[in-house]
Amino acid sequence: MTTTPTTPSNNTHLSPAFPGRAPWGTANKLRAWQQAAMDAYLERQPRDFLAVATPGAGKTTFALTLASWLLHHHVVQQVTVVAPTEHLKKQWAEAAARVGIKLDPEYSAGPLSKEYHGIAVTYAGVGVRPMLHRNRVEQRKTLVILDEIHHAGDSRSWGEACQEAFEPATKRLALTGTPFRSDTNPIPFVEYAEDSEGVRRSVADYTYGYGDALANGVVRPVIFLSYSGNMRWRTKAGDEIEARLGEPMTKDAISQAWRTALDPRGEWMPAVLRAADRRLVEVRKAVPDAGGLVIAADQDSARAYAKLLREITGAKPTVVLSDDTGASQRIDDFRHSEDRWMVAVRMVSEGVDVPRLAVGVYATTVSTPLFFAQAVGRFVRSRRRGETASVFVPTIPTLLTFANEMEVERDHVLDKPRKGDDEDPYAEEADLLKEAEQEQDEDTGDQEQLPFEALESDAVFDRVMYDGAEFGMQAHPGSEEEQDYLGIPGLLEPDQVQMLLQKRQARQISHSRKKPDEEADLLEVPADRRPVVTHKELLAKRKELNTLVSAYTHQSGKPHGVIHNELRRACGGPPSAEATAGQIEARIAKVREWATRMH
């Protein structure tokens, strides 16, 4: 077999580094992190190498450059790429062809045609025939590239199949762009080490996080726009409940309010889709081909959202319902078009490479850090200097936490923390896996309950989150105040985004002060003074305040009641039993300040 691979030093076919930020002053070299990862690999040339790089950073380019080097130097004779989906399998084959490596994405069995340097398969495909792939790997020296390797832990059978198929491989390169898994299924070929608390965590050979990528201009800054609103629903027990997104609620109530918001028959989704489309129109003034993606929970919702978008925009959006051949083609068509919107069911979001996506709507109730990071990863791929990404989310505590922690790098944790079920961050992913593994006709004992029913919803612009900070007061959809944030220019440097958001908030506060009090029908308090917490977190804050007041009682000699009254006078608001999380946080800060002064 003759190969025509390129090497890191002469490679001109790979996707360019960011012009103006290219590490060596030219656009046809590797990005600095890709070269550093290559150097780290070539220094040791290990059998297993795990590269963790934020979505949009260029993991494919790094992997194919390394594959070229290994083929060129006869370290390996063939390449096998394992990807999560059919669409990504084809995407890998196309990317490899551009650098002179021919992969067969349609391979099913038997000898491989001489024209190919290897194959691209899915984890599901390996799961069906692990021995077929093991035989191929045993016959010739093979590099196995495991893309988004956390999928090898999606089910025990997939993990075992990967282990069986690729254990004899000469070299294995594992790639991921997200905090691995939210459950504790071990990932094949990943090394784990115990931390100081005895918890085993994954060990990466090279890590390139979102914070670094943002600083290097490799990914776009992300602006999160959060929407609250009143929700009304009927529970399975037949009770009608009304609540406002963002108010302290139990875990079950948050889940039901969230589902009510996403119901296409309410007012919340149409209002948010209108806002997202207005944002996209603004972005397209500077970036004419910018596109939007709605990530839906299921096929029925996806169709309903597509119908709403058609009514809002007058144009039919692209709808991707499942990972079939037609879906892959629709994604490709959308990628190369200038159409405005695509609606996809949640599982299509991972790894879908449509660099022009700039505006997203997170319209699914999946709340694991893994999925959220993958979803946001669809919008961060940078093409030109100054592009920003905007993602619309409901005001849900977990989502706001993820949005504010975009730059936090995570490892895969193999051992569950020793906490109660309520505090188990892995519980939801475990439930999702359990649900996915159930037989369709399995009796789950829910037949006697009434179905959950969303009754009505409305939307209120709540806040903007950017770079760990929160901006804005609440505003009605369609108002000037909302448009202030939706109308932020589509091309901005990261520091300009921060400055503009601060100016918008200052203007909003100034307008609010000029209005008569009776016109204030929404909570006119800046976002940083309105923390979004669960009912449980609010109780914890009250407990913290009481503990601090007790400590200050011993210091000052004043009774508890006197201190609480002084705190109310200093900070404003009702008694602590009725105070909001923001008011309690202000009192916590104040009593700490008093205690520090007394030292």
VOSETI-595092 format. One line per field, with one value per residue (C-alpha): residue number from 1; x, y, z. Coordinates in steps of 0.02 Angstrom, whole numbers, plus 50000, padded with zeros to 5 digits. Layout:
<rs>
i	(NUM, ...)
east	(X, ...)
north	(Y, ...)
up	(Z, ...)
</rs>
This chain:
<rs>
i	(1, 2, 3, 4, 5, 6, 7, 8, 9, 10, 11, 12, 13, 14, 15, 16, 17, 18, 19, 20, 21, 22, 23, 24, 25, 26, 27, 28, 29, 30, 31, 32, 33, 34, 35, 36, 37, 38, 39, 40, 41, 42, 43, 44, 45, 46, 47, 48, 49, 50, 51, 52, 53, 54, 55, 56, 57, 58, 59, 60, 61, 62, 63, 64, 65, 66, 67, 68, 69, 70, 71, 72, 73, 74, 75, 76, 77, 78, 79, 80, 81, 82, 83, 84, 85, 86, 87, 88, 89, 90, 91, 92, 93, 94, 95, 96, 97, 98, 99, 100, 101, 102, 103, 104, 105, 106, 107, 108, 109, 110, 111, 112, 113, 114, 115, 116, 117, 118, 119, 120, 121, 122, 123, 124, 125, 126, 127, 128, 129, 130, 131, 132, 133, 134, 135, 136, 137, 138, 139, 140, 141, 142, 143, 144, 145, 146, 147, 148, 149, 150, 151, 152, 153, 154, 155, 156, 157, 158, 159, 160, 161, 162, 163, 164, 165, 166, 167, 168, 169, 170, 171, 172, 173, 174, 175, 176, 177, 178, 179, 180, 181, 182, 183, 184, 185, 186, 187, 188, 189, 190, 191, 192, 193, 194, 195, 196, 197, 198, 199, 200, 201, 202, 203, 204, 205, 206, 207, 208, 209, 210, 211, 212, 213, 214, 215, 216, 217, 218, 219, 220, 221, 222, 223, 224, 225, 226, 227, 228, 229, 230, 231, 232, 233, 234, 235, 236, 237, 238, 239, 240, 241, 242, 243, 244, 245, 246, 247, 248, 249, 250, 251, 252, 253, 254, 255, 256, 257, 258, 259, 260, 261, 262, 263, 264, 265, 266, 267, 268, 269, 270, 271, 272, 273, 274, 275, 276, 277, 278, 279, 280, 281, 282, 283, 284, 285, 286, 287, 288, 289, 290, 291, 292, 293, 294, 295, 296, 297, 298, 299, 300, 301, 302, 303, 304, 305, 306, 307, 308, 309, 310, 311, 312, 313, 314, 315, 316, 317, 318, 319, 320, 321, 322, 323, 324, 325, 326, 327, 328, 329, 330, 331, 332, 333, 334, 335, 336, 337, 338, 339, 340, 341, 342, 343, 344, 345, 346, 347, 348, 349, 350, 351, 352, 353, 354, 355, 356, 357, 358, 359, 360, 361, 362, 363, 364, 365, 366, 367, 368, 369, 370, 371, 372, 373, 374, 375, 376, 377, 378, 379, 380, 381, 382, 383, 384, 385, 386, 387, 388, 389, 390, 391, 392, 393, 394, 395, 396, 397, 398, 399, 400, 401, 402, 403, 404, 405, 406, 407, 408, 409, 410, 411, 412, 413, 414, 415, 416, 417, 418, 419, 420, 421, 422, 423, 424, 425, 426, 427, 428, 429, 430, 431, 432, 433, 434, 435, 436, 437, 438, 439, 440, 441, 442, 443, 444, 445, 446, 447, 448, 449, 450, 451, 452, 453, 454, 455, 456, 457, 458, 459, 460, 461, 462, 463, 464, 465, 466, 467, 468, 469, 470, 471, 472, 473, 474, 475, 476, 477, 478, 479, 480, 481, 482, 483, 484, 485, 486, 487, 488, 489, 490, 491, 492, 493, 494, 495, 496, 497, 498, 499, 500, 501, 502, 503, 504, 505, 506, 507, 508, 509, 510, 511, 512, 513, 514, 515, 516, 517, 518, 519, 520, 521, 522, 523, 524, 525, 526, 527, 528, 529, 530, 531, 532, 533, 534, 535, 536, 537, 538, 539, 540, 541, 542, 543, 544, 545, 546, 547, 548, 549, 550, 551, 552, 553, 554, 555, 556, 557, 558, 559, 560, 561, 562, 563, 564, 565, 566, 567, 568, 569, 570, 571, 572, 573, 574, 575, 576, 577, 578, 579, 580, 581, 582, 583, 584, 585, 586, 587, 588, 589, 590, 591, 592, 593, 594, 595, 596, 597, 598, 599)
east	(50000, 50069, 50027, 50033, 50027, 50085, 50196, 50175, 50311, 50248, 50061, 49964, 49798, 49740, 49616, 49708, 49747, 49654, 49723, 49809, 49832, 49925, 50072, 50205, 50127, 50054, 49884, 49941, 50031, 49962, 49885, 50002, 49908, 49905, 50093, 50121, 50014, 50113, 50276, 50211, 50165, 50324, 50433, 50367, 50273, 50166, 50048, 49900, 49879, 49728, 49702, 49567, 49530, 49379, 49247, 49292, 49480, 49528, 49548, 49521, 49665, 49781, 49732, 49751, 49919, 49978, 49906, 50002, 50164, 50141, 50099, 50241, 50367, 50297, 50256, 50083, 50017, 49833, 49710, 49543, 49435, 49292, 49160, 48997, 48879, 48858, 48870, 49035, 49105, 49080, 49146, 49308, 49327, 49306, 49430, 49557, 49541, 49590, 49759, 49791, 49727, 49589, 49467, 49321, 49166, 49057, 49166, 49066, 49170, 49303, 49468, 49487, 49515, 49699, 49656, 49614, 49730, 49597, 49416, 49296, 49166, 49045, 49052, 48888, 48969, 49115, 48990, 48905, 49064, 49213, 49306, 49302, 49395, 49512, 49564, 49601, 49704, 49802, 49845, 49928, 50005, 49858, 49827, 49654, 49581, 49439, 49340, 49239, 49298, 49173, 49050, 49146, 49064, 48886, 48844, 48946, 48937, 49014, 49155, 49190, 49181, 49309, 49422, 49409, 49427, 49572, 49673, 49803, 49819, 49995, 49942, 49782, 49738, 49589, 49503, 49370, 49309, 49200, 49204, 49195, 49046, 48924, 48917, 49055, 49072, 49260, 49321, 49432, 49615, 49602, 49719, 49646, 49740, 49681, 49670, 49702, 49528, 49549, 49437, 49499, 49505, 49552, 49729, 49749, 49915, 49873, 49735, 49679, 49534, 49403, 49488, 49653, 49566, 49470, 49628, 49711, 49565, 49534, 49354, 49220, 49163, 48988, 48849, 48709, 48537, 48423, 48233, 48118, 47927, 47771, 47732, 47572, 47555, 47457, 47556, 47531, 47433, 47311, 47369, 47384, 47544, 47605, 47784, 47909, 48069, 48218, 48124, 48186, 48098, 48118, 48207, 48040, 47958, 48108, 48095, 47906, 47921, 48061, 47954, 47811, 47925, 47980, 47801, 47776, 47592, 47635, 47699, 47877, 47951, 47876, 47941, 48116, 48123, 48071, 48209, 48337, 48289, 48307, 48480, 48523, 48463, 48580, 48729, 48699, 48725, 48909, 48916, 48797, 48798, 48775, 48654, 48549, 48517, 48374, 48420, 48255, 48218, 48118, 48049, 47876, 47949, 48073, 47932, 47829, 47978, 48011, 47829, 47848, 48009, 47925, 47786, 47915, 48037, 47932, 48062, 48061, 48201, 48305, 48242, 48357, 48259, 48376, 48549, 48502, 48576, 48451, 48491, 48676, 48640, 48525, 48662, 48787, 48663, 48632, 48818, 48851, 48695, 48653, 48487, 48446, 48385, 48409, 48310, 48389, 48345, 48469, 48583, 48627, 48709, 48871, 49011, 48902, 49026, 48935, 49057, 48931, 48816, 48816, 48649, 48578, 48420, 48442, 48268, 48298, 48285, 48451, 48551, 48717, 48880, 48935, 48785, 48779, 48963, 48938, 48785, 48873, 49021, 48917, 48927, 49105, 49207, 49297, 49314, 49360, 49414, 49276, 49137, 49030, 48910, 48741, 48649, 48472, 48430, 48287, 48325, 48364, 48494, 48599, 48607, 48658, 48793, 48861, 48854, 48953, 49081, 49120, 49306, 49318, 49416, 49349, 49410, 49311, 49278, 49271, 49212, 49050, 49071, 49011, 48851, 48665, 48562, 48497, 48673, 48732, 48783, 48785, 48606, 48527, 48647, 48626, 48436, 48453, 48561, 48442, 48295, 48389, 48428, 48248, 48148, 48011, 47874, 47945, 47818, 47880, 47728, 47675, 47519, 47397, 47459, 47386, 47501, 47599, 47515, 47588, 47445, 47519, 47681, 47746, 47923, 48023, 48201, 48299, 48486, 48642, 48789, 48962, 49134, 49068, 48977, 48790, 48708, 48535, 48369, 48211, 48120, 47966, 47991, 47987, 48033, 48172, 48265, 48268, 48320, 48467, 48543, 48482, 48556, 48736, 48844, 48889, 49075, 49160, 49323, 49296, 49338, 49218, 49076, 49105, 49112, 48953, 48855, 48906, 48849, 48682, 48649, 48694, 48573, 48435, 48458, 48455, 48290, 48216, 48254, 48163, 48001, 47866, 47866, 47690, 47754, 47880, 47787, 47949, 48089, 48203, 48360, 48523, 48558, 48709, 48593, 48465, 48555, 48458, 48455, 48355, 48244, 48379, 48515, 48407, 48387, 48576, 48602, 48480, 48573, 48739, 48669, 48604, 48773, 48864, 48740, 48768, 48956, 48935, 48823, 48971, 49085, 48971, 48869, 48709, 48558, 48516, 48357, 48448, 48581, 48448, 48357, 48518, 48555, 48381, 48407, 48578, 48530, 48341, 48212, 48093, 48135, 48258, 48120, 48043, 48203, 48266, 48431, 48507, 48449, 48519, 48685, 48694, 48666, 48796, 48922, 48873, 48887, 49057, 49111, 49055, 49145, 49306, 49301, 49290, 49449)
north	(50000, 50170, 50315, 50501, 50570, 50742, 50786, 50921, 51027, 51032, 51020, 51148, 51056, 51055, 51184, 51348, 51424, 51583, 51718, 51853, 51732, 51594, 51549, 51569, 51714, 51608, 51528, 51360, 51296, 51199, 51298, 51318, 51192, 51064, 51080, 51071, 50913, 50839, 50880, 50800, 50643, 50629, 50653, 50491, 50405, 50309, 50168, 50263, 50452, 50550, 50726, 50834, 50989, 51103, 51082, 51186, 51187, 51069, 50894, 50816, 50915, 50863, 50680, 50672, 50761, 50631, 50490, 50560, 50561, 50383, 50317, 50416, 50346, 50168, 50161, 50102, 50031, 50074, 50186, 50148, 50296, 50260, 50399, 50418, 50436, 50393, 50578, 50600, 50442, 50521, 50689, 50603, 50518, 50685, 50774, 50632, 50636, 50821, 50775, 50624, 50487, 50383, 50305, 50194, 50255, 50116, 49968, 49822, 49663, 49573, 49635, 49822, 49891, 49932, 50115, 50145, 50179, 50125, 50135, 50246, 50156, 50197, 50136, 50045, 49960, 49901, 49842, 49729, 49647, 49671, 49516, 49578, 49735, 49639, 49528, 49681, 49759, 49598, 49578, 49748, 49881, 49996, 50169, 50176, 50351, 50349, 50509, 50573, 50420, 50444, 50355, 50194, 50198, 50227, 50047, 49909, 49812, 49955, 49975, 49788, 49781, 49923, 49837, 49672, 49748, 49867, 49790, 49725, 49895, 49964, 50143, 50216, 50400, 50448, 50617, 50709, 50888, 50877, 50831, 50649, 50562, 50606, 50424, 50310, 50185, 50168, 50218, 50090, 50138, 50289, 50300, 50347, 50411, 50439, 50618, 50676, 50617, 50443, 50479, 50410, 50538, 50523, 50578, 50670, 50674, 50844, 50967, 51122, 51203, 51329, 51470, 51444, 51425, 51587, 51681, 51616, 51666, 51484, 51483, 51617, 51697, 51637, 51753, 51660, 51743, 51674, 51683, 51666, 51674, 51607, 51422, 51328, 51138, 50989, 50854, 50667, 50672, 50796, 50951, 51118, 51211, 51383, 51443, 51562, 51499, 51552, 51554, 51430, 51264, 51080, 50970, 50897, 51068, 51135, 50987, 51012, 51201, 51171, 51048, 51174, 51310, 51198, 51151, 51225, 51261, 51388, 51566, 51537, 51445, 51561, 51715, 51640, 51584, 51761, 51834, 51710, 51752, 51939, 51902, 51803, 51946, 52063, 51942, 51920, 52107, 52075, 51888, 51862, 51671, 51651, 51511, 51458, 51288, 51236, 51081, 50991, 50849, 50738, 50726, 50794, 50949, 50972, 50973, 51094, 51213, 51206, 51257, 51404, 51460, 51454, 51568, 51686, 51696, 51654, 51524, 51336, 51279, 51121, 50982, 50840, 50706, 50558, 50500, 50419, 50444, 50581, 50673, 50675, 50748, 50882, 50934, 50947, 51046, 51166, 51183, 51243, 51351, 51522, 51465, 51536, 51394, 51209, 51110, 50948, 50816, 50821, 50677, 50758, 50904, 50815, 50836, 50914, 51025, 51177, 51320, 51455, 51412, 51569, 51568, 51423, 51383, 51251, 51173, 51006, 50955, 50861, 50941, 50850, 50949, 50830, 50863, 51050, 51069, 50968, 51072, 51238, 51167, 51177, 51368, 51408, 51362, 51521, 51569, 51752, 51876, 51950, 51822, 51788, 51646, 51674, 51532, 51553, 51452, 51442, 51512, 51342, 51333, 51193, 51273, 51442, 51356, 51269, 51433, 51521, 51379, 51369, 51387, 51255, 51103, 50937, 50758, 50598, 50545, 50357, 50353, 50433, 50561, 50494, 50597, 50567, 50534, 50714, 50780, 50649, 50740, 50574, 50523, 50601, 50524, 50356, 50374, 50420, 50267, 50155, 50224, 50199, 50018, 49973, 49866, 49969, 49858, 49847, 49883, 50034, 50044, 50218, 50163, 50214, 50392, 50538, 50609, 50767, 50915, 51086, 51213, 51384, 51483, 51655, 51723, 51862, 51911, 51875, 51903, 51889, 51783, 51811, 51759, 51708, 51875, 51914, 52070, 52145, 52173, 52081, 52143, 52097, 52011, 52140, 52283, 52411, 52342, 52166, 52233, 52321, 52149, 52060, 52201, 52182, 52184, 52014, 52055, 52102, 52066, 51976, 52131, 52235, 52113, 52139, 52328, 52336, 52227, 52339, 52493, 52412, 52368, 52544, 52617, 52495, 52541, 52726, 52706, 52607, 52746, 52875, 52772, 52790, 52642, 52589, 52553, 52425, 52262, 52160, 52135, 52284, 52217, 52182, 51998, 51988, 52028, 51896, 51729, 51581, 51441, 51286, 51276, 51170, 51298, 51438, 51342, 51318, 51507, 51544, 51419, 51502, 51673, 51609, 51528, 51691, 51792, 51670, 51692, 51882, 51876, 51807, 51940, 52090, 52039, 52088, 51970, 51875, 51977, 52143, 52087, 52025, 52193, 52289, 52183, 52221, 52407, 52401, 52291, 52314, 52179, 52073, 51956, 51819, 51686, 51783, 51856, 51809, 51721, 51887, 51978, 51839, 51842, 52032, 52005, 51867, 51986, 52126, 52023, 51959, 52139, 52187, 52037, 52081, 52259, 52195, 52090)
up	(50000, 49955, 50065, 50032, 50207, 50251, 50397, 50528, 50449, 50269, 50298, 50197, 50181, 50360, 50423, 50452, 50618, 50661, 50542, 50643, 50788, 50697, 50808, 50672, 50578, 50438, 50418, 50349, 50505, 50650, 50791, 50938, 51047, 50905, 50883, 51072, 51080, 50933, 51023, 51183, 51087, 50983, 51137, 51215, 51074, 51199, 51154, 51229, 51221, 51285, 51216, 51296, 51192, 51203, 51064, 50913, 50949, 50807, 50880, 50707, 50632, 50774, 50760, 50570, 50577, 50702, 50594, 50444, 50543, 50606, 50431, 50351, 50475, 50459, 50644, 50588, 50425, 50440, 50534, 50615, 50670, 50791, 50800, 50897, 50747, 50562, 50519, 50612, 50533, 50361, 50424, 50479, 50310, 50219, 50333, 50314, 50123, 50125, 50202, 50091, 50207, 50128, 50253, 50203, 50300, 50226, 50278, 50346, 50328, 50227, 50154, 50132, 49956, 49921, 49889, 50073, 50220, 50345, 50398, 50495, 50603, 50744, 50925, 50890, 50739, 50846, 50976, 50848, 50780, 50896, 50834, 50653, 50707, 50822, 50675, 50568, 50708, 50736, 50551, 50526, 50638, 50674, 50746, 50824, 50846, 50974, 50945, 51095, 51190, 51331, 51214, 51243, 51416, 51350, 51386, 51462, 51298, 51198, 51323, 51324, 51133, 51116, 51242, 51148, 50974, 51003, 51144, 51017, 50927, 50902, 50948, 51021, 51018, 51126, 51100, 51197, 51208, 51363, 51548, 51502, 51579, 51716, 51772, 51835, 51692, 51665, 51491, 51400, 51376, 51494, 51642, 51812, 51964, 52143, 52205, 52384, 52435, 52362, 52212, 52046, 51906, 51723, 51678, 51512, 51418, 51344, 51392, 51298, 51390, 51334, 51433, 51341, 51173, 51203, 51249, 51089, 50978, 50930, 50996, 51009, 51171, 51220, 51279, 51370, 51369, 51504, 51505, 51655, 51660, 51746, 51723, 51763, 51753, 51815, 51905, 51886, 52049, 51971, 52068, 51976, 52017, 51968, 51986, 51909, 51828, 51934, 52100, 52232, 52199, 52239, 52111, 52050, 52033, 51935, 51816, 51791, 51769, 51642, 51542, 51545, 51474, 51330, 51283, 51107, 51145, 51281, 51260, 51325, 51174, 51040, 51136, 51155, 50973, 50918, 51029, 50961, 50783, 50819, 50888, 50731, 50619, 50716, 50702, 50514, 50487, 50521, 50480, 50331, 50334, 50524, 50567, 50716, 50796, 50912, 51013, 51048, 51168, 51050, 50873, 50911, 50995, 50851, 50723, 50829, 50852, 50664, 50632, 50754, 50669, 50499, 50565, 50644, 50499, 50347, 50296, 50321, 50438, 50414, 50529, 50581, 50671, 50682, 50638, 50471, 50299, 50256, 50417, 50377, 50205, 50279, 50401, 50256, 50150, 50294, 50327, 50149, 50133, 50204, 50278, 50448, 50560, 50594, 50724, 50787, 50915, 51059, 51010, 50842, 50932, 50976, 50850, 50715, 50627, 50558, 50591, 50540, 50687, 50796, 50890, 50989, 51088, 51223, 51218, 51303, 51487, 51487, 51627, 51634, 51617, 51479, 51367, 51402, 51356, 51196, 51150, 51177, 51081, 50921, 50926, 50979, 50825, 50772, 50588, 50595, 50726, 50833, 50804, 50958, 51001, 51084, 51173, 51241, 51398, 51524, 51698, 51777, 51919, 51844, 51671, 51742, 51844, 51688, 51591, 51726, 51733, 51546, 51578, 51714, 51655, 51716, 51726, 51722, 51902, 51924, 52106, 52164, 52304, 52471, 52482, 52493, 52335, 52332, 52310, 52185, 52026, 51933, 51973, 51819, 51693, 51780, 51763, 51579, 51547, 51643, 51543, 51379, 51423, 51470, 51350, 51267, 51337, 51512, 51649, 51747, 51861, 51800, 51707, 51844, 51858, 51760, 51626, 51667, 51580, 51541, 51552, 51513, 51512, 51473, 51450, 51530, 51482, 51641, 51622, 51513, 51571, 51501, 51564, 51736, 51765, 51755, 51683, 51660, 51744, 51693, 51537, 51436, 51267, 51127, 51243, 51213, 51364, 51291, 51121, 51206, 51239, 51081, 50977, 51034, 50874, 50800, 50786, 50950, 51041, 51209, 51313, 51208, 51249, 51436, 51417, 51311, 51433, 51577, 51479, 51433, 51615, 51674, 51546, 51599, 51783, 51739, 51642, 51785, 51913, 51807, 51799, 51933, 52055, 52004, 51826, 51889, 51856, 51847, 51972, 51937, 52019, 51924, 51890, 52005, 52151, 52097, 52115, 52046, 52175, 52218, 52372, 52455, 52417, 52488, 52651, 52656, 52634, 52776, 52885, 52842, 52888, 53056, 53093, 53056, 53160, 53307, 53291, 53284, 53440, 53540, 53466, 53489, 53640, 53548, 53541, 53380, 53349, 53362, 53236, 53112, 53126, 53099, 52945, 52877, 52905, 52820, 52673, 52654, 52625, 52731, 52878, 52829, 52822, 52676, 52601, 52427, 52399, 52342, 52500, 52610, 52517, 52545, 52733, 52739, 52660, 52780, 52941, 52882, 52852, 53031, 53106, 53013, 53079, 53258, 53243)
</rs>
